[in-house]
Amino acid sequence: MQRHRAEGSTETLREAAEQLAAAGEAIAALVREAAAPVEPRLSPHGLRVLSVVSARPGRNLTSVAAAVGLGLPRASRVCAALESAGLLLRGPTDGDRRAIGLQLSQEGSAFLERFRRSRVDRAAAVLRRMPADERGALVTALGELVLAVAAVGSERG
């Protein structure tokens, strides 16, 4: 379902897309910087696996791999490393004792909380440098961006 039609010239749309791409790179750098002081150091895939498992504990390896966008062998290695680091637990699920589900350990939950706090602190430091009215406009625009991304994602199926 499309909320708004893109208006303006193709050139304006292209400029907006270029700005969005540049902002995406800046945000990715901010997230990498936020992860740097948080121990243990994890790969972006490791961070994503923890986030996915945190959102829905008990998922099996196949669904986590799909959610993260990794092949099963690579996802298995990432999960093994997280388990070795004491951040992830594998075990039987409530519904089927034969099925193996993933969940965060207490250390994994604490790690993810430290990472998220660091990420928000870094973002707040950036946002403090913006005028208050521009921050308000950004919040509104980001809300619309999230809806547009979800709409494009649902169109792809």
C-alpha positions as a printed Julia matrix, in Angstrom:
157×3 Matrix{Float64}:
  0.0     0.0     0.0
  1.5     3.31   -1.04
  0.96    6.22    1.37
  2.31    9.0    -0.84
  3.26    9.34   -4.44
  6.75   10.61   -5.03
  6.42   14.09   -6.45
  8.93   16.21   -8.26
 11.32   15.62  -11.06
 13.4    12.54  -11.59
 16.42   14.73  -10.92
 15.05   15.8    -7.52
 14.25   12.2    -6.69
 17.79   11.21   -7.69
 19.27   13.93   -5.46
 17.13   12.76   -2.54
 18.23    9.18   -3.15
 21.88   10.25   -3.18
 21.37   12.14    0.11
 19.66    9.08    1.6
 22.56    6.86    0.53
 25.06    9.3     2.07
 23.02    9.45    5.27
 22.9     5.65    5.33
 26.69    5.49    5.15
 26.98    8.07    7.95
 24.54    6.13   10.12
 26.39    2.87    9.45
 29.62    4.57   10.56
 27.88    5.82   13.7
 26.73    2.27   14.51
 30.26    0.91   13.94
 31.64    3.6    16.27
 29.0     2.73   18.88
 30.09   -0.92   18.79
 33.8    -0.13   19.22
 33.85    0.5    22.99
 31.51   -2.38   23.82
 33.24   -5.64   24.74
 33.46   -8.23   23.39
 34.0    -6.91   19.89
 31.56   -8.52   17.49
 31.18   -8.57   13.74
 28.17   -6.82   12.21
 26.71  -10.29   11.57
 27.18  -11.2    15.23
 25.41   -8.02   16.32
 22.57   -8.69   13.9
 22.17  -12.3    15.08
 21.93  -11.15   18.7
 19.36   -8.53   17.75
 17.25  -11.02   15.77
 17.36  -13.62   18.54
 16.55  -10.96   21.14
 13.45   -9.94   19.19
 12.19  -13.52   18.95
 13.9   -15.99   21.31
 13.61  -19.64   20.4
 14.06  -19.18   16.65
 15.95  -21.97   14.98
 19.19  -21.48   13.1
 17.51  -21.6     9.69
 15.11  -18.74   10.49
 17.88  -16.68   12.09
 20.08  -17.18    9.02
 17.24  -16.03    6.75
 16.46  -13.0     8.94
 20.11  -11.94    8.98
 20.66  -12.68    5.3
 23.35  -15.31    5.75
 23.74  -18.77    4.33
 23.24  -21.58    6.8
 26.95  -22.54    7.1
 28.02  -18.94    7.79
 25.15  -18.4    10.24
 26.12  -21.59   12.03
 29.71  -20.35   12.42
 28.53  -16.94   13.7
 26.22  -18.61   16.21
 28.97  -20.98   17.32
 31.27  -18.01   17.95
 28.54  -16.22   19.91
 27.88  -19.36   21.92
 31.62  -19.74   22.57
 31.73  -16.14   23.8
 28.92  -16.93   26.24
 26.41  -14.62   24.52
 24.1   -17.15   22.88
 22.51  -20.37   24.08
 21.23  -23.27   22.01
 18.67  -25.66   23.42
 15.39  -27.47   22.95
 12.38  -25.29   22.27
  9.26  -25.34   24.42
  7.04  -26.74   21.67
  9.33  -29.5    20.4
 12.19  -30.93   22.45
 13.83  -32.22   19.27
 13.98  -28.73   17.75
 16.92  -26.54   18.74
 16.19  -22.89   19.41
 18.46  -19.95   20.07
 18.24  -17.45   22.9
 20.48  -14.87   24.47
 22.35  -15.73   27.63
 22.31  -13.22   30.49
 25.68  -12.01   29.21
 24.24  -11.71   25.69
 21.31   -9.62   26.93
 23.66   -7.39   28.94
 25.95   -7.01   25.93
 23.09   -6.04   23.64
 21.84   -3.5    26.19
 25.32   -1.93   26.43
 25.57   -1.81   22.65
 22.12   -0.23   22.25
 22.87    2.33   24.95
 26.16    3.21   23.25
 24.4     3.54   19.89
 21.73    5.86   21.34
 24.37    7.94   23.16
 26.34    8.37   19.9
 23.19    9.31   17.99
 22.21   11.81   20.69
 25.65   13.44   20.45
 25.1    13.88   16.71
 21.54   15.14   17.09
 22.57   17.72   19.73
 24.54   19.45   16.96
 21.35   19.99   14.95
 18.9    22.86   15.54
 15.82   21.69   17.48
 13.4    22.42   14.62
 15.57   20.41   12.22
 15.58   17.49   14.68
 11.77   17.59   14.73
 11.63   17.54   10.94
 14.11   14.64   10.92
 11.97   12.61   13.32
  8.94   13.13   11.09
 10.9    12.27    7.94
 12.41    9.15    9.52
  8.94    7.94   10.48
  7.87    8.3     6.86
 11.06    6.59    5.7
 10.37    3.58    7.92
  6.88    3.27    6.42
  8.24    3.58    2.88
 10.92    0.94    3.51
  8.3    -1.42    4.91
  6.07   -0.82    1.89
  8.89   -1.57   -0.55
  9.78   -4.67    1.45
  6.21   -5.97    1.37
  6.01   -5.35   -2.4
  9.04   -7.6    -2.88
  7.3   -10.33   -0.93
